[in-house]
Amino acid sequence: MIIAGYRINLDALLARVVYRWHWKIALTVFAIGALTGVASGIIPPFWRGRASLQVQAAPEARITVDGRPWRGEIYAGVHTVEATLPDGRRSWVRLTLQPGAEVALDLPPGLPPPQVHRMPSAAPGMRLASIWRAGDSWRVQSVAPPPSDAEANDAGQGAPATQTIAISTAGVERLTTIDAYRGRADVLTVNGERYEAVYEPAQPGARPESRVVVRGWEHMTVTVVGDVSLVRFAPDGRALLLAERTVAGEHIRYITPDASPVAVVALPGEITGIAWHPSGHAVLIASRDGRRRALTLARLRPTPVAAVVAEPAADGLPPYAWSDDEAVWIAPDDAGRPQMWRASLDTLLPERQMPLDARAITLLADGTLRVVLIWEGDVLIGRLDGDRFISETTLAGVPARANLVGEWYGNELLLRSESDAWLITIVEGEANERTTD
């Protein structure tokens, strides 16, 4: 080969390089081959030490470890174990195995792709103000944007206009009663029975006392002293929670058709969220007083008793779940680290369970805790196996925002971030048989 007038003999040059640097080339080739073998899994990382792993999964599931078919042998280190079914469902977990460790995994079949729907506002141009569950529907209350200075002067001061809709499998329904009373009313239909409660303030010369009128309970009337700020029926419609705002805060009373109203608790500040136990015999109440927040757990039957059990990190209800006799929630500890807490409805004493930064939680029928987590920029749904998180699906249509929070109701999950909300429906298939690999 001739370059710029010089003749270069490539075979002689290569021979001289190989002759002088043959041992360096050999070492380089060996190192590259070893690294390639370790990266591809051909050469196992024997220097880490062996570990023992047993995996239970559906019989037809394909088990992989770090993306490669698992052959029953594993070494210490960080591994991702995955079970994939022929229909595409999968579950996976990231493990850190120590030398000599013995680990047993029970990987569920995974979840089908969830149906994600963005929650609409009640009317165009409005923003979402609050969302809560009532009966068989989600209540979405939207508020009009603040008026300009000129519009405010023309209209005068007053509460902003709101519109409330109920979203369920039956469709969308306008809740005009709630809007007509500026949110200080509630309507609920249970098994064909309609219950309605509305706040009627005193009117000079016509009605000397403020009252709450309950229809569906043979037209019951309750006299109130403060300015009613919240009216909310229990899930069965046979009880009512009433909040009266005074200069000292919110005074909450529990009302039933066959008994006089009973005081439950007095909360400083204002209520920012409420969640009934499915049976109606307990309730969680989130409140805010200036920059301080509180989560109050109240047992309503047979005798109302309440206690503050947490200081949530943000306004509104934190992630929570109910069992028959317990409340479970996520809240920070004294150092600000998110933790899972439990409290029995008998004692109302909060007990810290484990560190957990979950965005929504629910208890499955077998007592397993299913959670929503943000992991490496994705929103994941999975379950806890002890302190181990097993992923079951990814919510591709929901952004992983820092303030994302939600609640479960059956197979429906509501997630919210600021003025955006998403309703996720998950339909699980039949349970698969289990096998041991």
C-alpha positions in Angstrom: 0.0 0.0 0.0 1.4 3.4 -1.0 0.4 6.5 1.0 1.8 10.0 0.2 4.7 8.4 -1.7 5.6 5.9 1.0 5.2 2.2 0.7 3.6 0.5 3.7 3.8 -3.2 4.1 0.8 -4.0 6.3 1.6 -7.7 6.9 5.1 -6.9 8.0 3.8 -4.1 10.3 1.2 -6.5 11.8 3.8 -9.2 12.3 6.1 -6.7 14.2 3.2 -5.5 16.4 2.2 -9.0 17.3 5.8 -10.1 17.9 6.6 -7.2 20.2 3.2 -6.9 22.0 1.9 -10.4 21.8 1.4 -10.7 25.6 -0.4 -7.4 25.9 -2.7 -8.3 23.0 -3.4 -11.7 24.6 -4.2 -10.1 27.9 -6.5 -7.6 26.3 -8.3 -10.3 24.3 -8.7 -12.3 27.5 -10.0 -9.4 29.5 -12.5 -8.5 26.7 -13.6 -12.1 26.5 -14.0 -12.3 30.3 -16.0 -9.1 30.5 -18.2 -10.2 27.6 -18.8 -13.6 29.3 -19.7 -12.0 32.6 -22.0 -9.4 31.0 -23.8 -12.1 28.9 -24.1 -14.5 31.8 -22.0 -17.2 30.2 -19.5 -16.8 33.1 -21.4 -16.7 36.4 -20.3 -14.3 39.1 -19.0 -17.1 41.3 -16.8 -14.7 43.4 -20.0 -13.2 44.9 -21.0 -16.5 46.6 -24.1 -18.6 46.0 -27.6 -18.0 47.2 -30.8 -20.0 47.2 -33.9 -18.9 45.4 -37.3 -20.6 45.2 -40.0 -19.1 42.9 -43.7 -19.9 42.9 -45.7 -18.8 39.9 -48.4 -19.9 37.5 -47.6 -23.2 35.7 -47.4 -21.5 32.3 -45.3 -18.6 33.5 -41.8 -18.0 32.1 -39.4 -17.2 34.8 -36.4 -15.0 34.0 -33.6 -13.5 36.2 -32.0 -10.3 34.9 -33.7 -10.9 31.6 -32.3 -14.4 31.0 -34.1 -17.7 31.5 -33.7 -19.0 35.1 -32.1 -22.4 35.5 -32.3 -22.6 39.2 -28.8 -21.3 40.0 -28.2 -17.8 41.4 -25.5 -15.9 43.0 -25.4 -13.0 45.5 -26.1 -9.5 44.2 -28.9 -7.4 42.9 -31.3 -9.3 40.6 -34.6 -8.7 38.9 -36.9 -11.8 38.9 -39.8 -11.8 36.5 -42.7 -14.1 35.8 -44.4 -13.6 32.4 -47.7 -15.3 31.3 -48.5 -16.1 27.6 -51.2 -13.4 27.6 -48.6 -10.7 28.5 -49.4 -10.3 32.1 -46.3 -10.2 34.3 -45.0 -9.6 37.8 -41.5 -8.7 38.8 -39.4 -7.9 41.8 -35.9 -6.5 42.4 -33.9 -8.5 45.0 -30.6 -8.0 46.8 -29.3 -11.5 47.8 -26.5 -12.0 50.3 -24.1 -14.9 50.1 -25.8 -18.0 51.5 -29.3 -16.4 51.7 -32.3 -18.5 51.2 -35.3 -16.6 49.6 -38.7 -17.9 48.6 -40.8 -15.8 46.2 -44.5 -16.1 45.4 -45.0 -14.1 42.2 -48.7 -13.3 41.3 -49.9 -13.6 37.8 -49.8 -9.9 37.3 -52.6 -7.5 36.2 -54.0 -6.9 32.7 -53.4 -3.5 31.2 -55.5 -1.0 33.4 -58.1 1.2 31.8 -57.0 4.8 32.4 -59.5 7.6 32.0 -58.8 11.2 32.7 -61.4 12.7 35.0 -63.3 15.5 33.4 -64.3 18.7 35.1 -68.0 19.2 35.8 -68.1 22.0 33.1 -65.8 23.5 30.5 -63.5 26.2 31.8 -63.8 24.9 35.4 -61.0 23.2 37.4 -61.3 20.2 39.7 -61.8 21.2 43.3 -62.5 18.0 45.1 -63.4 14.3 44.4 -64.9 11.9 46.9 -66.7 8.5 46.8 -70.4 8.3 47.6 -72.5 5.2 47.1 -71.8 3.7 43.7 -70.3 6.8 42.1 -67.4 9.3 42.3 -68.4 12.8 43.1 -66.5 15.4 41.1 -66.9 19.0 42.2 -65.4 21.8 40.0 -65.1 25.4 40.7 -65.1 28.4 38.4 -61.8 30.3 37.9 -61.5 33.5 40.0 -63.1 36.5 38.3 -61.2 39.5 37.2 -61.3 42.6 39.4 -63.9 44.2 37.2 -66.1 41.1 37.2 -65.7 40.8 41.0 -66.8 44.4 41.5 -69.9 43.9 39.3 -70.9 40.6 40.9 -70.0 41.5 44.5 -68.2 39.2 46.9 -69.3 35.7 47.5 -68.4 32.0 47.2 -67.2 31.0 43.7 -69.7 29.0 41.6 -69.4 25.2 41.7 -70.8 22.4 39.7 -70.9 18.8 40.9 -71.4 15.6 38.9 -71.6 11.9 39.8 -69.6 9.5 37.6 -70.5 5.8 37.8 -71.0 2.8 35.5 -74.5 4.2 34.8 -73.1 7.4 33.3 -72.8 11.0 34.5 -75.4 12.8 36.6 -75.6 16.5 37.5 -76.1 16.9 41.2 -78.0 20.2 41.2 -79.1 19.9 44.8 -75.5 20.1 46.0 -74.7 23.0 43.8 -77.9 24.9 44.7 -76.9 24.8 48.4 -73.3 25.7 47.6 -72.0 22.3 48.6 -73.8 22.3 52.0 -76.0 19.4 51.0 -75.8 15.8 50.1 -77.9 13.3 48.1 -77.5 9.5 48.0 -79.5 6.7 46.5 -79.1 3.2 48.1 -81.1 0.2 46.8 -83.6 2.5 45.2 -84.0 4.7 48.4 -83.1 8.3 48.0 -81.7 10.3 50.9 -81.3 14.1 50.8 -79.9 16.5 53.4 -79.8 20.3 52.9 -78.7 23.1 55.1 -81.1 26.0 55.4 -79.7 29.1 57.2 -81.8 31.3 59.4 -83.8 34.0 57.6 -84.9 37.1 59.7 -88.6 37.3 59.9 -89.2 33.9 58.3 -87.0 31.3 60.1 -85.3 32.2 63.3 -83.0 29.2 63.5 -80.6 27.5 61.0 -81.4 23.9 60.3 -80.6 20.8 58.3 -83.5 19.0 56.7 -83.1 15.3 56.0 -85.5 13.7 53.6 -85.7 9.9 53.4 -85.8 9.7 57.2 -89.4 10.7 57.4 -88.4 14.4 56.9 -86.2 14.8 60.0 -85.1 18.4 61.0 -81.9 19.1 63.0 -81.3 22.6 64.5 -77.8 23.9 64.1 -75.9 26.7 65.8 -72.8 27.3 63.6 -72.4 27.8 59.9 -72.7 24.3 58.3 -69.6 23.6 56.2 -70.1 19.9 55.4 -73.0 17.5 55.1 -72.1 13.9 54.2 -74.2 10.6 54.3 -72.8 7.3 55.4 -72.4 4.7 52.6 -75.7 3.0 53.6 -77.6 6.4 53.9 -78.6 5.6 57.5 -76.3 8.1 59.2 -75.1 11.6 58.6 -72.0 13.5 59.4 -72.5 17.2 60.0 -69.7 19.9 60.4 -70.6 23.3 61.9 -68.0 26.0 61.5 -67.4 28.4 64.4 -64.6 30.8 65.4 -63.0 27.8 67.2 -63.0 25.5 64.2 -65.2 22.6 63.0 -67.6 20.9 65.3 -68.6 17.6 64.0 -71.8 15.8 64.9 -73.1 12.3 64.1 -76.8 12.0 63.2 -79.0 8.9 62.8 -82.8 8.7 62.2 -83.5 7.1 65.6 -81.3 9.1 68.0 -80.4 12.7 68.9 -77.3 14.2 67.3 -74.1 13.3 69.1 -70.9 15.4 69.2 -68.0 13.5 67.7 -65.0 15.9 67.8 -64.0 19.5 67.5 -61.3 20.2 65.0 -59.4 23.5 64.7 -59.2 25.0 61.2 -61.2 23.5 58.3 -61.9 20.0 56.9 -60.0 19.1 53.7 -61.2 15.5 53.3 -63.4 12.7 54.7 -63.6 9.0 54.1 -66.2 6.6 55.5 -65.6 3.0 56.6 -67.6 0.9 54.1 -69.8 -0.2 57.1 -70.4 3.4 58.1 -69.3 2.9 61.7 -66.0 4.8 61.4 -64.6 7.7 59.5 -61.3 9.4 58.7 -61.2 13.2 58.6 -58.4 15.3 57.2 -58.2 18.9 58.4 -55.9 21.9 58.2 -55.3 24.8 60.7 -52.9 27.3 59.1 -49.8 25.3 58.1 -50.6 22.4 60.5 -52.5 19.3 59.2 -54.2 16.5 61.1 -55.8 13.2 60.4 -58.5 12.2 62.8 -59.9 8.7 63.2 -63.4 8.5 64.7 -65.4 5.4 65.7 -69.0 6.3 65.5 -70.8 3.2 66.9 -71.9 2.3 69.5 -70.5 5.5 71.1 -68.6 8.2 69.1 -65.0 8.6 70.1 -62.2 10.2 68.1 -58.4 10.8 68.2 -55.8 12.5 66.0 -53.6 9.8 64.6 -51.3 11.5 62.1 -50.0 14.7 60.6 -50.3 14.2 56.8 -47.7 15.6 54.5 -50.2 17.5 52.3 -53.8 18.8 52.4 -56.6 16.2 52.0 -56.7 12.6 52.8 -53.4 10.7 52.7 -53.3 7.2 51.1 -55.5 5.0 53.3 -57.3 1.6 53.5 -59.9 -0.1 55.7 -60.1 -3.5 57.1 -63.1 -4.7 59.2 -61.5 -3.4 62.4 -58.5 -1.3 61.4 -57.5 1.8 59.5 -54.3 1.8 57.6 -52.7 5.0 56.2 -49.4 6.6 55.0 -48.0 9.5 56.9 -44.5 10.9 57.8 -42.8 10.1 61.1 -41.1 12.8 63.2 -38.2 12.9 60.9 -40.4 13.4 57.8 -40.0 9.9 56.4 -43.1 8.3 54.9 -44.3 5.3 57.0 -47.3 2.9 57.0 -49.4 3.1 60.1 -52.3 1.1 61.5 -54.8 1.8 64.2 -57.5 -0.5 65.7 -61.0 0.9 65.8 -61.1 -0.3 69.4 -58.2 1.6 70.7 -57.6 4.3 68.0 -53.8 4.1 68.8 -51.6 4.5 65.8 -48.8 1.9 65.4 -46.0 2.3 62.9 -45.6 -0.7 60.6 -42.8 0.0 58.1 -41.2 2.6 55.8 -43.4 3.0 52.7 -43.8 5.9 50.3 -47.0 4.6 48.7 -49.4 6.9 46.7 -52.5 4.7 47.2 -53.1 1.5 49.2 -55.9 -1.1 49.6 -56.3 -4.4 51.4 -57.1 -7.4 49.2 -59.5 -10.2 50.4 -56.6 -12.3 51.7 -55.2 -9.4 53.7 -52.4 -8.6 51.2 -51.6 -4.9 50.8 -51.8 -3.7 47.2 -50.0 -0.3 46.7 -49.2 2.3 44.1 -45.6 3.4 44.0 -43.4 5.7 41.9 -40.3 3.8 40.9 -37.6 5.1 38.6 -40.0 7.6 36.9 -42.9 5.1 36.5 -46.1 4.7 38.3 -46.4 1.0 39.4 -49.2 -1.1 40.9 -48.1 -4.0 43.0 -48.3 -5.8 46.3 -46.2 -6.2 49.4 -44.7 -9.5 50.3 -43.4 -8.7 53.8 -41.2 -5.6 53.1 -40.7 -6.6 49.5 -42.6 -4.8 46.7 -43.7 -7.0 43.8 -44.8 -5.1 40.7 -47.9 -6.2 38.8 -48.4 -3.5 36.1 -47.3 -0.1 35.0 -49.6 2.9 34.6 -48.3 4.4 31.4 -51.0 7.1 31.2 -50.4 8.7 34.6 -47.4 11.0 35.1 -45.1 10.3 38.0 -45.6 13.6 39.8 -44.2 14.2 43.3 -47.7 15.1 44.7 -49.6 12.1 43.2 -52.0 10.6 45.7 -55.1 8.4 45.4 -57.6 6.0 46.9 -59.1 2.7 46.0 -62.7 1.5 45.8 -63.1 -2.1 44.8 -61.5 -2.5 41.4 -61.4 1.3 40.8 -58.4 3.5 41.6 -58.6 7.3 41.7 -55.3 9.1 41.4 -55.0 12.9 41.6 -52.3 15.5 41.2 -53.1 19.1 41.7 -56.1 19.9 39.4 -55.6 16.6 37.3 -57.2 13.3 38.1 -57.4 9.8 36.6 -59.8 7.0 37.1 -58.1 3.6 36.7 -60.2 0.4 36.4 -58.5 -3.0 36.9 -60.4 -6.2 36.0 -58.5 -9.2 37.3 -58.8 -12.6 35.7 -59.4 -15.9 37.3 -56.9 -17.0 39.9 -54.2 -19.2 38.4 -52.9 -22.4 40.0 -49.5 -22.1 41.6 -46.4 -24.2 41.0 -42.9 -24.3 42.4 -39.9 -23.9 40.1 
